[in-house]
Amino acid sequence: MTQVEQPFTDASIKVRQVNHYQFSWVAAPEPGRRGTFTLQLVLDEGAGEEVLTVDADDADVLKDLLEHNQTVQYDVPRHTLMFGVTPSGG
């Protein structure tokens, strides 16, 4: 049987749709220090996952952006969230 190379693999997909997200708070390592937040992203209905560590200010901004944009993508190799879609020529 002839082996046919598949044009796409999980690793070749660079940008994925964010379907679900969850913020978690991680306690400070010692008293008097600030804790941090993690943001878990579920990508392409579970085909991928990413966990970001963010401070409280970034978590607040990201929460607002995630709540107010219906379409959110994540560029996996660049570790970049992209919000909304604007049609070209519009």
Summary of the structure (lengths in Angstrom):
residues: 90
radius of gyration: 17.0
end to end distance: 49.5
largest distance: 65.2
contacts: 188
relative contact order: 0.20
helix: 21%
strand: 39%
